[in-house]
Amino acid sequence: MTESSPQQPMGTGPWWVPSSKHGKATFVTRSNALLMAAIAGLVGAIFGASSSGSLFGYDIKLTSVNSSIERPPGSVADIAQRVLPSVVSISARSSNGGGTGTGFVIDSNGYILTNNHVISDAAVDGGEIEVQLNDGTTLQASIVGRDSSYDLAVLKVSRTGLTALTFGNSDQVAVGDSVIAIGSPLGLSGTVTLGIVSAKDRAVTAGESQGDSSFINAIQTDAAINPGNSGGPLVNSAGAVIGVNSAIATLGSSALSSQTGSIGLGFAIPINQARKTAEQLIKNGKATYPVIGVSVDMQYAGDGAKVADTSNAILPGGPASKAGLRAGDLITSFDGRTITTPEELIVAIRSKNVGDRVEIEYIRSGKTFTTSLTLTAGK
């Protein structure tokens, strides 16, 4: 005989619920299921009523937190709120296309500092440059002056009463200092990123073409810098600008570019240099830079900067000529700074002022010599 299953009353079919503690299914009659549903509905109604402010005729008051978030002076949020009104987005259009970048107000009468490479195409082709202020106002801008050697340019808009940024002292920057980069990466204006100073005195070559290279004695930072950040401010924990964001390193190439994504290696022109150049551009429409009067062999791969081994490597009557330098000499130190590459010599020279007297150490025929010279203005 086969074992038969117990019969359920007609019309009361089983209603299945999860397994019991013995692992067997438990069955509940339809009448019991309806009773359970009614109880659940009643409980839901009670708690639903409590959320609306009453339970069995009694008022219920739910508490909520209404305290404001503290943003003390010196916090990132506080610094951003103070700096953002001085930061602008720049759009430059030319016959070759267009580009975007960032700038910041350096004088309340409408003077704006940015990178030369942001506006160079428009400058060459007679294109248009527009500046969008932090409040959304768009203004036409004219070029006061630009300098490819330092990758800097000053623009002017017809607006007074603008909020200018406070200049810091880039000579006092220390590795590990907190910094904030503000700009318009990929056209996203008012973007704020946080980082630290990763290194100082990095010899960086920037610019968009070999014939228009800029040599920067850069501040290195891990604050995210992307295309569109160029020309924006790098500010310290006091909200003072210490650098002009200019270039980033990229994977897959030893070159430094201003047009690819951030990998945490960004570079800024020290503000002391930028301020000096900006003042010259505003006053004269052009800037000067110091030279020692030599041509450097940029292909030399050893340590140091080699004076080109050519007949015209030494400028007649120039500082190097007067100091006794010759073609083929290997410069290893400039004013106490060790020189390991040609780029390092160039940025070390350009970090000085015309008229400065410096000491140079060099090697000739295996012997080390020391001399001093006075820097003159390049042409």
C-alpha positions as CSV (number, residue, x, y, z in Angstrom):
1,M,0.0,0.0,0.0
2,T,1.1,3.5,-0.6
3,E,0.9,6.0,2.1
4,S,-1.8,8.6,1.4
5,S,-1.5,12.4,2.0
6,P,-3.9,14.0,4.5
7,Q,-6.9,15.6,2.8
8,Q,-7.5,19.4,3.0
9,P,-11.1,20.6,3.4
10,M,-12.7,21.7,0.2
11,G,-12.2,25.4,-0.5
12,T,-9.5,25.9,2.1
13,G,-6.5,25.1,-0.1
14,P,-3.0,25.4,1.4
15,W,-1.1,28.7,1.8
16,W,2.6,28.1,1.9
17,V,5.0,29.9,4.3
18,P,8.7,29.5,4.9
19,S,10.1,26.3,6.3
20,S,9.8,25.5,10.0
21,K,12.8,24.8,12.3
22,H,12.5,21.1,11.3
23,G,13.0,21.9,7.7
24,K,9.5,20.9,6.7
25,A,6.9,23.1,5.0
26,T,4.2,24.5,7.3
27,F,0.6,25.0,6.0
28,V,-1.8,27.6,7.2
29,T,-5.5,27.6,6.4
30,R,-7.0,30.4,4.3
31,S,-9.1,31.7,7.2
32,N,-5.9,32.0,9.3
33,A,-4.1,33.7,6.5
34,L,-6.9,36.3,6.2
35,L,-6.7,36.9,9.9
36,M,-2.9,37.4,9.8
37,A,-3.3,39.9,6.9
38,A,-5.9,41.9,8.8
39,I,-3.5,42.1,11.8
40,A,-0.6,43.2,9.6
41,G,-2.8,45.9,8.0
42,L,-3.8,47.2,11.4
43,V,-0.2,47.4,12.6
44,G,0.7,49.3,9.4
45,A,-2.1,51.7,9.8
46,I,-1.0,52.4,13.4
47,F,2.6,53.2,12.4
48,G,1.4,55.1,9.4
49,A,-0.7,57.3,11.6
50,S,2.3,57.9,13.9
51,S,4.4,59.2,11.0
52,S,1.7,61.8,10.2
53,G,1.7,63.1,13.8
54,S,-0.9,61.1,15.7
55,L,-1.2,57.7,17.3
56,F,-4.5,56.7,19.0
57,G,-5.4,60.4,19.3
58,Y,-2.0,61.5,20.7
59,D,0.3,63.9,18.9
60,I,3.8,62.6,17.9
61,K,6.7,64.9,17.4
62,L,9.7,63.4,15.6
63,T,13.1,65.1,16.2
64,S,15.4,66.2,13.3
65,V,19.0,67.5,13.2
66,N,19.1,71.2,12.1
67,S,22.7,72.0,13.0
68,S,24.8,73.7,10.3
69,I,28.1,72.2,8.9
70,E,31.1,74.0,10.3
71,R,33.6,75.3,7.7
72,P,36.2,77.1,9.9
73,P,38.6,79.7,8.4
74,G,41.4,77.9,6.6
75,S,39.3,74.9,5.6
76,V,39.3,73.9,1.9
77,A,35.7,75.1,1.6
78,D,36.5,78.4,3.1
79,I,39.5,78.9,0.9
80,A,37.6,77.9,-2.2
81,Q,34.8,80.4,-1.4
82,R,37.3,83.2,-1.1
83,V,39.4,82.3,-4.2
84,L,36.7,81.3,-6.7
85,P,35.4,84.9,-7.4
86,S,38.9,85.7,-8.8
87,V,39.1,82.7,-11.1
88,V,37.9,83.0,-14.7
89,S,37.3,80.6,-17.7
90,I,38.9,81.5,-21.0
91,S,37.8,80.6,-24.4
92,A,40.1,81.3,-27.4
93,R,39.0,80.9,-31.0
94,S,41.0,81.1,-34.1
95,S,40.9,79.9,-37.7
96,N,42.6,76.7,-36.6
97,G,39.9,75.9,-34.1
98,G,39.5,76.8,-30.4
99,G,40.6,76.0,-27.0
100,T,39.7,76.6,-23.3
101,G,41.7,77.4,-20.3
102,T,41.7,79.3,-17.0
103,G,43.0,82.6,-15.7
104,F,42.8,84.7,-12.5
105,V,42.4,88.3,-11.7
106,I,45.6,90.0,-10.7
107,D,44.4,93.6,-10.6
108,S,40.9,94.9,-9.9
109,N,41.0,97.0,-13.0
110,G,40.5,94.0,-15.3
111,Y,43.9,92.5,-15.7
112,I,44.0,88.7,-15.9
113,L,47.0,86.3,-15.8
114,T,47.0,83.0,-17.8
115,N,49.3,80.8,-19.8
116,N,50.5,81.9,-23.2
117,H,49.6,78.5,-24.8
118,V,46.0,79.1,-23.8
119,I,45.6,82.1,-26.1
120,S,48.6,81.8,-28.5
121,D,46.6,80.5,-31.5
122,A,44.1,83.3,-31.2
123,A,46.9,85.8,-30.8
124,V,48.7,84.6,-34.0
125,D,45.5,84.4,-36.1
126,G,43.7,87.5,-34.8
127,G,41.0,85.3,-33.2
128,E,38.6,86.1,-30.4
129,I,39.2,85.6,-26.7
130,E,36.3,85.5,-24.2
131,V,36.5,85.5,-20.5
132,Q,33.7,84.1,-18.3
133,L,33.7,85.5,-14.8
134,N,32.7,83.4,-11.8
135,D,29.2,85.0,-11.8
136,G,28.6,83.8,-15.4
137,T,29.2,87.1,-17.1
138,T,31.0,86.8,-20.4
139,L,33.4,89.6,-21.6
140,Q,35.6,90.1,-24.6
141,A,39.3,90.2,-23.7
142,S,42.3,91.8,-25.3
143,I,45.9,90.7,-25.0
144,V,48.1,93.2,-23.0
145,G,51.2,91.1,-23.6
146,R,52.5,87.6,-23.8
147,D,55.8,85.7,-23.4
148,S,56.5,82.2,-24.7
149,S,59.7,81.9,-22.8
150,Y,57.8,81.7,-19.5
151,D,54.5,80.6,-21.0
152,L,52.6,83.6,-19.5
153,A,50.2,86.1,-20.9
154,V,48.2,89.0,-19.5
155,L,44.6,89.8,-20.7
156,K,42.4,92.8,-20.1
157,V,38.6,93.0,-19.8
158,S,36.5,96.2,-19.6
159,R,35.4,95.7,-16.0
160,T,36.6,97.3,-12.9
161,G,36.0,96.4,-9.3
162,L,37.0,92.8,-9.8
163,T,38.4,90.8,-6.9
164,A,42.1,90.2,-7.3
165,L,43.9,87.2,-5.8
166,T,46.5,87.8,-3.1
167,F,50.1,86.9,-4.1
168,G,52.0,84.5,-1.9
169,N,55.8,83.9,-1.9
170,S,56.8,80.9,-3.9
171,D,60.3,81.0,-2.5
172,Q,58.9,80.0,0.9
173,V,57.0,77.0,-0.4
174,A,58.0,73.7,1.2
175,V,57.5,70.1,0.0
176,G,54.5,68.7,1.8
177,D,52.6,72.0,2.0
178,S,48.9,71.7,1.2
179,V,47.8,73.3,-2.0
180,I,44.5,73.8,-4.0
181,A,44.3,74.0,-7.8
182,I,41.3,75.8,-9.2
183,G,40.3,75.9,-12.9
184,S,38.1,74.7,-15.7
185,P,39.3,71.2,-16.6
186,L,37.4,70.0,-19.7
187,G,35.3,73.1,-19.6
188,L,34.0,72.4,-16.1
189,S,34.5,75.9,-14.6
190,G,35.1,76.4,-10.9
191,T,36.6,72.9,-10.3
192,V,38.6,72.7,-7.0
193,T,41.1,69.9,-6.4
194,L,43.3,69.4,-3.3
195,G,46.9,68.1,-3.0
196,I,50.3,68.9,-1.7
197,V,53.6,70.3,-3.0
198,S,55.4,67.2,-4.3
199,A,58.7,68.8,-5.2
200,K,60.3,72.2,-6.1
201,D,62.6,73.4,-8.8
202,R,61.6,70.9,-11.4
203,A,63.0,71.6,-14.8
204,V,60.0,71.4,-17.0
205,T,59.6,72.1,-20.7
206,A,56.1,73.2,-21.7
207,G,54.5,74.7,-24.8
208,E,52.6,73.1,-27.7
209,S,55.4,73.1,-30.2
210,Q,59.2,72.6,-30.3
211,G,59.7,76.1,-31.6
212,D,57.5,77.6,-28.9
213,S,59.0,75.8,-25.8
214,S,58.8,77.3,-22.4
215,F,61.3,76.3,-19.7
216,I,59.8,76.4,-16.2
217,N,61.5,76.1,-12.9
218,A,58.3,74.4,-11.7
219,I,56.5,73.6,-8.5
220,Q,55.3,70.0,-8.7
221,T,52.0,69.0,-7.2
222,D,49.7,66.0,-7.0
223,A,46.6,68.1,-7.1
224,A,44.6,66.9,-10.1
225,I,45.3,69.1,-13.1
226,N,43.7,68.4,-16.5
227,P,43.3,70.1,-19.9
228,G,41.5,73.4,-19.2
229,N,43.3,73.9,-15.8
230,S,46.2,75.7,-17.7
231,G,46.6,79.3,-16.5
232,G,44.6,78.7,-13.2
233,P,45.9,79.4,-9.8
234,L,47.7,77.1,-7.4
235,V,47.0,78.5,-3.9
236,N,48.3,77.7,-0.5
237,S,46.5,77.0,2.8
238,A,46.1,80.8,3.3
239,G,44.4,81.3,0.0
240,A,47.3,83.1,-1.6
241,V,48.4,82.1,-5.1
242,I,51.8,80.5,-5.2
243,G,51.8,79.2,-8.8
244,V,50.2,79.2,-12.2
245,N,49.2,75.7,-13.3
246,S,50.8,75.1,-16.6
247,A,51.7,71.5,-17.5
248,I,51.2,67.8,-16.6
249,A,53.2,64.7,-17.1
250,T,51.6,61.8,-19.1
251,L,52.0,58.1,-19.2
252,G,53.5,56.5,-22.3
253,S,55.8,59.4,-23.1
254,S,58.7,61.2,-21.5
255,A,57.3,64.5,-22.8
256,L,55.3,66.9,-20.7
257,S,52.1,68.2,-22.1
258,S,49.2,70.5,-21.2
259,Q,46.6,68.5,-23.1
260,T,46.2,65.1,-21.5
261,G,44.7,63.6,-18.4
262,S,46.1,63.9,-14.9
263,I,48.2,61.2,-13.3
264,G,49.0,63.2,-10.2
265,L,52.0,64.9,-11.7
266,G,51.2,68.6,-12.3
267,F,53.5,71.6,-12.6
268,A,53.0,75.2,-11.9
269,I,55.1,78.3,-12.7
270,P,56.2,79.9,-9.4
271,I,54.2,83.0,-8.7
272,N,57.3,85.1,-8.0
273,Q,58.4,84.6,-11.6
274,A,54.9,85.0,-12.9
275,R,54.4,88.2,-11.0
276,K,57.6,89.7,-12.3
277,T,56.8,88.7,-15.9
278,A,53.2,90.0,-15.6
279,E,54.4,93.4,-14.3
280,Q,56.7,93.7,-17.3
281,L,54.0,92.7,-19.8
282,I,51.6,95.3,-18.3
283,K,54.2,98.0,-18.3
284,N,56.0,97.3,-21.6
285,G,53.8,94.8,-23.5
286,K,56.8,92.4,-23.4
287,A,59.0,90.7,-20.9
288,T,62.8,90.1,-20.7
289,Y,64.6,87.1,-19.4
290,P,68.3,86.7,-18.3
291,V,71.0,84.9,-20.3
292,I,74.6,84.0,-19.9
293,G,75.4,84.3,-23.6
294,V,76.0,80.6,-24.6
295,S,74.3,78.0,-26.9
296,V,73.7,74.8,-25.0
297,D,73.9,71.3,-26.7
298,M,70.4,70.0,-26.0
299,Q,71.3,66.5,-27.3
300,Y,74.1,66.0,-24.7
301,A,73.2,62.9,-22.6
302,G,75.8,63.1,-19.9
303,D,75.6,64.8,-16.5
304,G,75.7,68.6,-16.8
305,A,75.0,71.1,-19.5
306,K,77.5,71.2,-22.3
307,V,78.2,74.4,-24.1
308,A,77.7,73.6,-27.8
309,D,81.0,72.7,-29.5
310,T,80.5,75.2,-32.4
311,S,82.2,78.4,-33.5
312,N,79.2,80.5,-32.5
313,A,78.4,78.9,-29.2
314,I,79.8,81.8,-27.2
315,L,78.2,85.2,-27.7
316,P,81.0,87.7,-28.4
317,G,81.1,90.3,-25.6
318,G,78.5,88.4,-23.6
319,P,78.7,87.4,-19.9
320,A,80.1,83.9,-20.6
321,S,82.7,85.3,-23.0
322,K,83.8,87.8,-20.4
323,A,84.0,85.1,-17.8
324,G,86.3,82.9,-19.9
325,L,83.9,80.1,-20.9
326,R,84.6,78.3,-24.1
327,A,82.8,76.0,-26.6
328,G,82.7,72.4,-25.2
329,D,82.9,73.4,-21.5
330,L,80.6,71.3,-19.3
331,I,78.7,73.4,-16.7
332,T,77.9,71.4,-13.6
333,S,76.8,74.0,-11.1
334,F,75.0,77.3,-11.4
335,D,74.9,79.6,-8.3
336,G,75.1,76.6,-6.0
337,R,72.5,74.5,-7.8
338,T,73.8,71.2,-9.3
339,I,73.2,71.0,-13.0
340,T,72.6,67.6,-14.5
341,T,70.7,68.4,-17.8
342,P,70.6,71.3,-20.3
343,E,67.1,72.1,-19.2
344,E,68.1,72.5,-15.6
345,L,70.7,75.1,-16.6
346,I,68.1,77.1,-18.7
347,V,65.5,77.1,-15.9
348,A,68.1,78.0,-13.3
349,I,69.2,81.0,-15.4
350,R,65.6,82.1,-16.0
351,S,64.7,81.9,-12.3
352,K,67.2,84.8,-11.8
353,N,66.9,88.5,-12.6
354,V,68.8,90.5,-15.2
355,G,71.7,92.1,-13.4
356,D,72.2,89.2,-10.9
357,R,75.8,88.1,-10.4
358,V,76.1,84.3,-10.2
359,E,78.9,81.7,-9.8
360,I,79.3,78.9,-12.3
361,E,81.3,75.7,-12.0
362,Y,82.4,73.9,-15.1
363,I,84.7,71.2,-16.4
364,R,87.3,71.6,-19.1
365,S,89.7,68.9,-20.2
366,G,88.9,66.9,-17.0
367,K,89.7,69.8,-14.7
368,T,87.1,71.8,-12.7
369,F,87.0,75.6,-12.8
370,T,84.9,78.3,-11.1
371,T,84.0,81.7,-12.5
372,S,81.4,84.4,-11.9
373,L,79.4,86.5,-14.3
374,T,76.6,89.0,-14.5
375,L,73.3,88.0,-16.2
376,T,72.1,90.2,-19.1
377,A,68.8,90.5,-20.9
378,G,68.1,88.1,-23.7
379,K,66.9,89.3,-27.1
